[in-house]
Amino acid sequence: MTNDIPAAVQRTLDAIDRLDNDAFVAAFAQDGYVDDWGRQFRGPDRIRSWSDNELIGKNVTFTDTKVTTPGNPITLLTQVGGDGFNGPSHFTFDVQADQIASMTITA
């Protein structure tokens, strides 16, 4: 990874690496959301539930992660592994006031 990744995004990635759902949810703003291929999950309770079922609860791994679009929003391309979806995905993060306002997952 590079220093071009905002601290809030790095905290999110670190939480995913540690499979730490509390830290993952805490990285988001109170009204933040996850957009998983068009399905939106807004607020801490819905983000936690989504992660339990789709991300950290599926023992997700990210490998070969690289920045494809720098700035804010920032887009990362990563190889997703684990007990759920496996394959390449783009994750676009919008950071506001050092918290994740949104995380959008696309092909």
C-alpha positions as CSV (number, residue, x, y, z in Angstrom):
1,M,0.0,0.0,0.0
2,T,1.0,3.6,-0.4
3,N,0.8,6.7,1.7
4,D,-1.8,8.0,-0.7
5,I,-4.5,6.0,1.2
6,P,-6.4,8.3,3.6
7,A,-6.1,7.3,7.3
8,A,-9.8,6.4,7.5
9,V,-9.6,4.0,4.6
10,Q,-6.4,2.4,6.0
11,R,-8.3,1.9,9.4
12,T,-11.1,0.2,7.4
13,L,-8.6,-2.0,5.6
14,D,-6.8,-2.9,8.8
15,A,-10.1,-3.8,10.5
16,I,-10.9,-6.1,7.6
17,D,-7.5,-7.7,7.8
18,R,-8.0,-8.3,11.5
19,L,-11.7,-9.5,10.9
20,D,-12.6,-6.8,13.5
21,N,-16.3,-5.9,12.9
22,D,-16.3,-3.3,15.7
23,A,-13.4,-1.4,14.2
24,F,-14.9,-1.7,10.7
25,V,-18.2,-0.2,11.8
26,A,-16.5,2.5,13.8
27,A,-14.6,3.7,10.7
28,F,-17.9,4.9,9.2
29,A,-19.7,8.2,9.9
30,Q,-23.0,7.8,11.8
31,D,-24.9,8.3,8.5
32,G,-22.3,6.4,6.4
33,Y,-23.2,3.6,4.2
34,V,-22.0,0.6,2.2
35,D,-23.2,0.2,-1.4
36,D,-22.7,-3.4,-2.3
37,W,-23.4,-3.6,-6.0
38,G,-26.4,-1.4,-5.7
39,R,-27.7,-2.6,-2.3
40,Q,-27.3,0.2,0.3
41,F,-26.8,-0.4,4.0
42,R,-26.9,2.9,5.9
43,G,-26.0,3.5,9.6
44,P,-24.0,1.4,12.0
45,D,-26.6,-1.3,12.6
46,R,-27.2,-2.0,9.0
47,I,-23.4,-1.8,8.2
48,R,-22.7,-4.3,11.0
49,S,-25.4,-6.7,9.8
50,W,-24.2,-6.5,6.2
51,S,-20.6,-7.1,7.3
52,D,-21.7,-10.1,9.5
53,N,-23.3,-11.6,6.4
54,E,-21.1,-10.5,3.5
55,L,-17.7,-9.4,4.7
56,I,-16.1,-10.0,8.1
57,G,-18.5,-12.8,8.9
58,K,-17.3,-14.5,5.7
59,N,-13.7,-14.3,6.8
60,V,-12.9,-12.1,3.9
61,T,-9.3,-11.5,2.7
62,F,-8.0,-8.7,0.5
63,T,-4.8,-9.3,-1.5
64,D,-3.0,-7.5,-4.3
65,T,-4.7,-4.2,-3.3
66,K,-3.8,-1.2,-5.3
67,V,-5.1,2.3,-5.8
68,T,-6.7,2.7,-9.2
69,T,-8.2,6.2,-8.7
70,P,-6.4,8.4,-6.1
71,G,-8.0,11.3,-4.3
72,N,-11.3,11.6,-2.6
73,P,-13.2,9.5,-3.4
74,I,-10.4,6.9,-3.7
75,T,-10.9,3.6,-5.5
76,L,-9.0,0.5,-4.7
77,L,-8.8,-2.7,-6.7
78,T,-8.4,-5.8,-4.6
79,Q,-8.6,-9.6,-5.0
80,V,-11.4,-10.7,-2.5
81,G,-11.1,-14.1,-0.9
82,G,-12.8,-15.9,1.9
83,D,-16.0,-17.9,2.5
84,G,-18.2,-15.7,0.3
85,F,-17.6,-13.8,-2.9
86,N,-14.2,-14.5,-4.4
87,G,-12.7,-12.4,-7.2
88,P,-11.6,-8.9,-8.1
89,S,-13.6,-6.0,-6.9
90,H,-13.3,-2.2,-6.8
91,F,-13.9,-0.5,-3.5
92,T,-14.6,3.3,-3.7
93,F,-14.3,5.2,-0.4
94,D,-15.6,8.7,0.2
95,V,-14.0,10.2,3.3
96,Q,-15.5,13.1,5.2
97,A,-14.0,14.5,8.4
98,D,-11.7,11.5,8.8
99,Q,-14.5,8.9,8.7
100,I,-15.9,6.8,5.8
101,A,-19.0,8.5,4.4
102,S,-19.5,5.7,1.9
103,M,-17.9,2.5,0.6
104,T,-19.1,1.4,-2.8
105,I,-18.3,-2.0,-4.2
106,T,-18.4,-2.7,-7.9
107,A,-16.8,-5.1,-10.5
